[in-house]
Amino acid sequence: MRGGPTWGGGLLLAALAGGFPGRGAQDPGSAPASVPVERCLECHAGAARDVASGAHAALENRCTGCHGGNPSSFDERRAHTGKFRAVPLSACAACHEAEAEAFAGGPHGVAFETKAIRGCVECHSFHAVPRPDHALLRSSCRICHETNAPEIVESGRQTADDLDRLESALAAAARALDEAERRARIVRREREGLEADRLGLLALLPKQHAMDLEPFRSDVAALRARAESTGARAAALLEETGRRRRWAWLVGALVAANALAILWRRRTLLAARPHP
């Protein structure tokens, strides 16, 4: 795992807002009374730009949400009163409670407590926090473990692949259900099952931060099996609908042929009848 001489320096602002206003827009009278005017930008413009480019850009609470301090002061001493550089896990937990709980209970939580790693930022970067993506398991594990624990790197890669396959299965099932509904089939039960699988994935994702990936992958596989089963049921409904339509065309053709035969027979009989 990565350590660093600059312990905690520039750590993740887990609750930063985007769109830091310029100097001319920082009039205290123009801000809502409940939101202090932050002047961190005046000295920390680079960090502010990074935050505005990352996943935390849209958040309302700003620098002090993680770093503390007095955001409305231009005086360095007053501005940094109560400020901390080494952002505690509780700062991230304010928005990411389940993830932080799993992190704290895993090996990375132990390493964080002993200052062997710098916390969430080891994988999620500092101010320019990227949006969560399964690919992070392929890249971040390699940074620390490629040499000393390649099996961890491989486990991360396999977990990312499993999550990608699960999302593909959910998307395929949703498309199949959409098509079934377009063909006037009732799929409410299947819809409810698919939604339960989606919610199950959302509840499961934070657990990967405990880094106990084998049980996590088993849960992912179970969700994927259910999603694939839902997709298979939708495909069966589509096939049944297709068969019914083919039979409907055949029956319609037979009825039409029978009607034509009756008409032809009647005309033949009329033509053969002797005229008075």
C-alpha positions in Angstrom: 0.0 0.0 0.0 1.2 3.5 -0.7 2.5 5.7 2.1 3.8 9.1 1.6 5.8 11.7 3.3 3.1 14.3 2.9 0.6 12.5 5.2 -2.8 13.9 4.7 -1.6 16.8 2.5 -4.3 17.9 0.2 -6.6 15.1 1.1 -10.0 14.4 -0.4 -12.7 17.0 0.1 -15.4 14.5 0.5 -18.1 17.1 0.6 -16.9 19.9 -1.6 -19.1 22.0 -3.8 -18.5 22.7 -7.4 -18.6 26.1 -9.1 -16.5 28.2 -6.8 -17.6 31.8 -7.4 -15.2 34.5 -8.5 -14.0 37.4 -6.4 -16.7 39.7 -7.7 -19.5 37.2 -6.8 -18.4 36.6 -3.2 -20.5 39.3 -1.7 -21.8 38.0 1.7 -25.1 39.7 1.0 -25.6 37.7 -2.1 -25.4 34.3 -0.4 -28.2 32.5 1.5 -28.0 33.2 5.2 -27.5 29.5 6.0 -24.5 29.1 3.7 -21.3 30.9 4.6 -19.4 32.7 1.8 -16.3 30.6 1.2 -13.1 32.5 0.4 -10.9 29.4 0.2 -10.6 30.0 -3.6 -8.6 33.2 -2.9 -5.6 31.1 -1.8 -6.5 27.6 -3.0 -7.6 28.2 -6.6 -5.9 25.0 -7.9 -7.8 22.8 -5.4 -11.0 24.6 -6.2 -10.6 24.0 -9.9 -9.9 20.3 -9.2 -13.0 20.0 -7.1 -15.1 21.7 -9.8 -13.9 19.1 -12.4 -14.7 16.0 -10.2 -17.6 14.1 -8.9 -18.1 16.5 -6.0 -18.6 19.5 -8.2 -22.4 19.7 -7.6 -22.3 19.4 -3.8 -23.6 22.4 -1.8 -21.3 22.1 1.3 -17.8 23.2 0.4 -14.2 23.1 1.6 -15.0 23.3 5.3 -17.2 20.2 5.0 -14.0 18.1 5.1 -11.3 20.5 6.1 -12.9 22.7 8.7 -11.8 26.3 9.3 -13.5 29.6 8.8 -14.6 29.9 5.2 -15.5 33.6 5.3 -12.2 35.0 6.5 -9.3 36.5 4.5 -7.1 36.3 7.5 -4.9 33.1 7.3 -5.0 32.5 11.1 -8.7 32.9 11.4 -9.5 31.1 8.2 -7.5 28.0 9.4 -8.9 28.0 12.9 -10.1 24.4 13.5 -8.7 23.4 10.1 -7.3 19.9 9.7 -5.3 18.6 6.7 -5.5 14.9 7.5 -9.2 14.4 6.7 -10.7 11.8 9.1 -12.8 8.9 7.8 -15.8 10.5 9.4 -15.6 13.3 6.8 -16.1 10.8 3.9 -18.7 8.9 6.0 -20.9 12.0 6.2 -22.0 11.3 2.6 -20.7 7.7 2.1 -21.6 6.0 5.4 -21.9 2.4 4.1 -18.7 2.6 2.1 -16.8 4.1 5.1 -18.1 1.5 7.4 -17.0 -1.3 5.1 -13.6 0.4 4.6 -13.0 0.7 8.3 -13.8 -3.0 8.9 -11.3 -4.1 6.2 -7.5 -4.2 5.8 -7.4 -0.7 4.4 -9.1 0.6 7.5 -6.4 -0.9 9.6 -3.7 0.6 7.3 -5.4 4.0 7.6 -5.5 3.9 11.3 -1.7 3.2 11.4 -1.1 5.9 8.7 0.2 3.4 6.3 -2.2 4.8 3.7 -4.0 8.1 3.4 -7.5 6.8 3.4 -10.1 7.0 0.6 -7.8 9.1 -1.6 -5.5 6.1 -2.1 -8.0 4.8 -4.7 -10.3 7.8 -5.3 -7.8 10.6 -5.7 -7.7 14.0 -3.9 -9.8 17.0 -4.9 -10.5 16.0 -8.6 -12.4 12.9 -7.5 -13.4 10.8 -10.5 -16.9 9.3 -10.7 -17.1 5.7 -9.4 -16.3 3.1 -12.0 -15.7 -0.6 -11.9 -12.5 -0.1 -13.8 -11.0 1.4 -10.7 -10.6 -2.1 -9.4 -8.4 -2.9 -12.3 -6.1 0.1 -11.9 -5.9 1.0 -8.2 -5.1 -2.4 -6.9 -2.2 -2.6 -9.3 -0.6 0.6 -7.9 0.1 -0.9 -4.5 -0.1 -4.7 -5.0 1.3 -5.5 -8.4 4.7 -6.6 -7.1 4.0 -7.9 -3.6 0.5 -9.4 -4.0 -0.4 -10.1 -7.7 -3.3 -12.3 -6.5 -5.0 -9.2 -5.1 -4.6 -7.4 -8.5 -6.1 -10.4 -10.2 -9.0 -10.6 -7.8 -9.7 -6.9 -8.4 -9.7 -7.4 -12.1 -12.1 -10.4 -11.9 -14.4 -8.4 -9.6 -14.5 -5.6 -12.1 -15.3 -8.1 -14.9 -18.1 -9.6 -12.8 -19.6 -6.2 -12.1 -19.5 -5.4 -15.8 -21.2 -8.7 -16.7 -23.9 -8.0 -14.0 -24.7 -4.6 -15.4 -24.8 -6.0 -18.9 -27.3 -8.7 -17.7 -29.5 -6.1 -16.1 -29.5 -3.9 -19.2 -30.3 -6.9 -21.4 -33.2 -8.0 -19.2 -34.6 -4.4 -19.2 -34.5 -4.3 -23.0 -36.2 -7.7 -23.3 -38.9 -6.6 -20.9 -39.4 -3.4 -22.9 -39.9 -5.4 -26.0 -42.3 -7.7 -24.3 -44.4 -4.8 -23.1 -44.3 -3.3 -26.6 -45.9 -6.5 -27.9 -48.6 -6.2 -25.3 -47.3 -8.8 -22.8 -47.8 -8.3 -19.1 -44.4 -8.4 -17.3 -45.2 -6.7 -14.0 -43.8 -9.6 -11.9 -40.6 -9.6 -14.0 -40.3 -5.8 -13.7 -40.5 -6.0 -10.0 -37.9 -8.7 -9.9 -35.5 -6.7 -12.0 -36.0 -3.6 -9.9 -35.2 -5.7 -6.8 -32.0 -6.9 -8.5 -31.0 -3.3 -9.2 -31.6 -2.2 -5.6 -29.7 -5.3 -4.5 -26.7 -4.1 -6.6 -26.9 -0.6 -5.1 -26.9 -2.2 -1.6 -24.1 -4.5 -2.4 -21.6 -2.1 -4.0 -20.4 -0.4 -0.8 -19.4 -3.8 0.6 -16.5 -4.0 -1.9 -14.7 -1.4 0.2 -14.1 -4.1 2.9 -11.9 -5.7 0.2 -13.2 -9.2 1.1 -13.8 -9.8 -2.6 -14.6 -13.5 -2.8 -17.9 -13.3 -0.9 -18.6 -10.1 -2.8 -18.1 -11.8 -6.1 -20.4 -14.6 -5.0 -23.2 -12.1 -4.3 -22.6 -10.4 -7.6 -22.8 -13.8 -9.4 -26.2 -14.5 -7.6 -27.6 -11.2 -8.7 -26.4 -11.8 -12.3 -28.1 -15.2 -12.3 -31.4 -13.7 -11.3 -31.0 -10.9 -13.9 -30.3 -13.5 -16.6 -33.3 -15.6 -15.4 -35.5 -12.5 -15.8 -34.1 -11.9 -19.3 -34.7 -15.5 -20.2 -38.3 -15.3 -19.1 -38.8 -12.2 -21.1 -37.3 -13.9 -24.1 -39.6 -16.9 -23.6 -42.6 -14.5 -23.6 -41.4 -12.9 -26.8 -41.0 -16.3 -28.4 -44.5 -17.3 -27.3 -45.9 -14.1 -28.7 -44.1 -14.8 -32.0 -45.6 -18.3 -32.2 -49.1 -17.0 -31.4 -48.8 -14.4 -34.2 -47.6 -17.1 -36.7 -50.6 -19.3 -35.7 -52.9 -16.3 -36.0 -51.7 -15.7 -39.5 -52.1 -19.3 -40.4 -55.6 -19.5 -39.0 -56.5 -16.3 -40.7 -55.2 -17.6 -44.0 -57.2 -20.9 -43.6 -60.4 -18.9 -42.8 -59.9 -16.7 -45.8 -59.3 -19.7 -48.1 -62.4 -21.5 -46.7 -64.5 -18.4 -47.4 -63.2 -18.1 -50.9 -63.9 -21.8 -51.5 -67.5 -21.3 -50.3 -68.0 -18.3 -52.6 -66.6 -20.2 -55.5 -68.8 -23.2 -54.9 -71.9 -21.0 -54.6 -71.1 -19.3 -57.9 -70.5 -22.7 -59.6 -73.8 -24.0 -58.3 -75.6 -20.9 -59.5 -74.0 -21.1 -62.9 -75.0 -24.8 -63.3 -78.6 -24.3 -62.3 -80.9 -24.4 -65.4 -82.6 -21.2 -66.3 -86.4 -21.2 -66.8 
